[in-house]
Amino acid sequence: MSFSELIQSRYSERHFASTPIEPEKLQQILEAGRVAPTARNLQPQRILVVQSKEGLEKMDLCTRCRFGAPVVLVLAYDLEVASYNPDVVEFGILDTSIAATHMMLQAQELGIHSCWVGLIDPPELRRQFQIPRNLRIISVMPLGYPSEESAPAHLHEESIPLEQMVRWETFADCCG
């Protein structure tokens, strides 16, 4: 599968099968997040893997969007490690997002689906999994094989035209 086919085939999964992810495939996915580029190569991203029955029950207290996935990654970054530019953004957010994208695409290549979930309760996540205060929680990512009802959401194919998103040389004509 070409990269173009890979990115076009990926969608946010909301119906996971209960089939476990093979440990070697999960390692490949995590490795993709480890090698993601980060600002100043500080590598502040931190990933908590939740896959035990007890852990998944705790996860269900923190989000209603696990969708039956057998694995959920908690994506965070270490505030004490991340680079920061007050004129741009906290690079830890970007670094963690890039790592998440790498992991989603690696998972897709392996036939494992994912979903970026922001509908979470960070204080409850922190409580349930004893996440230290120096880690800023960004999102959770359910992972697993698609169930038989799996299908992209109705909005998956809808994108704004490239001309509406991309401007050459100046934003003046679109963004004043």
N, C-alpha and C positions, 0 to 999 in steps of 0.2 A: 504494500500500500504506500503510495506517495504521501509526502507531507500534506499536500493540498487535500488529498482524499481523507487523510487522518483528521485534519481539523474540521473538515466539512461533515464528517460522520459523527463527531462527538456532540453529544447533547447532555443536558442535565437530567440524570436518571432519577426517577421518582417511584420506581417499582423494582426493588431488588429481589433476587432469588436468595434463598437461605444458604446456598452453596458456599462453603468456605473458600477463601482465597488461599491458594497454595503459598507456603512460606517463601519459596524462592521468587515468586512473582511479587509478593509484598515487598521483599527486599529490593527488587529492581525498581519498584515504584518509589520507595524511600530513597534509594540511591539517586534517582533522577532529581529529587528535591535537594539532596546534599550537594550535587554538582552545579546547581543553579547559580548564575552570577549574582553577586551582591555588591552593594556600594563599598568601595575600599576593601573588598573581599573579607569583610568582617564576619560574615556568615551568622547573623543574629537569629535566623529562623530556628524555631524549636517545635518539634512535632511529637505529640502524644498519640500513641497507637492504642485504641480501645477496641478489644475484640472478645473479651471474656463475656460470658452470660451476665455476670454481675456488673461489669463495666458498661455493657450495652443497656442494662436496666437503669443504671445511673444516668447514662446519656439521654435516655427518654425523659428524664426529669429536667433536662437542660434544653431540649429542643423537641418540637413535634415533627421535625423534618429529618428523621433518620431513615424513613421509608423502608424499614426492614433490612437495611444493610448489615452484613456480618462484621464489617470493620468501619470504624469512624476515626478519622484523623482530626485531632485538635490542632489548629494552626495558630502559632503565636510567635512573638519575637522577644528577645531579651533587651529590655530598655537600657541596660548597662553596657551593652555591646554595640547596638545599632548606631549608625552614623545619622546625623541630623543636619538639615539645612532649613532654618526657620523661614527662608524665602520660598521654599519649594514644598516639602512634605517630610514627614518622618520616613526616612529611607527604610526603616524596619518594615513598614507597611508594604512598600514596594518590593523589598527583598523577599518577604514571606509570600507575597502574591506571585512573584516570578517562580518561586519554588513550588507553589501550589499548581501553577500552570504546567510546569515540567512534569509534576506527578500525575496530573489529570491526563496529559497527552501520553505519558508512558503507560498508564493504566489502559487507556483506549487502545493503544497498539497491542496490548496483551489480551484484549477482549473483556477487560474489566471496566465497568462504568463508574461514574462519579457524579457528584453534585456539590457545587459550592454553596454552603448554607450560612447565611448571615442572621437568620431568625433563631437566635440563641439567647440564653440567659447567662452572660459572662460571670456574674457573682455566683450563680448556682454551679456553673462549670468549675469555678475556682474552688468552691466548697467540696463538691463531690469528688474531685480528683486532686485535691491539695496542690493546686497550681500556685506557685509563689508569686508575690506581688510584683517582682521585677519582670514577669512575663506578661506582655500585653496580648490578650486573646484577639485574634482577627476573625476567625470563622471556624467552622467544622466542615469536614469533607467525608460524607458517607462514600464507601467503596464497596463494590461487589459485582457479581454477574447479574445481567438483566433478567427479570422474571418474564414469564410468557406474556404479561400485559404491557411490557415495556414498549414505549413509543415516545418520540419527541413531543413536547408540549406544542400546542397549536401555533404559538408565536415563534417557534424555533426557526422557521424558514424566512421570517420577516426581518429584513435589515434595511436601514436607510440606504439610499443610493450612495455610492462612493463619492460622488461629486458633492454631496451634502456634508460629508465627513472630512474630506481632504481639501485643503487649499494649497496653492503653490505660491510661495514667497511672502504672502501677507494674509492676515486674518481680517484685515480692514473691511473687506466686502461681506463678511459673514458675522463678524463679532464686534464691530464698531470699535 
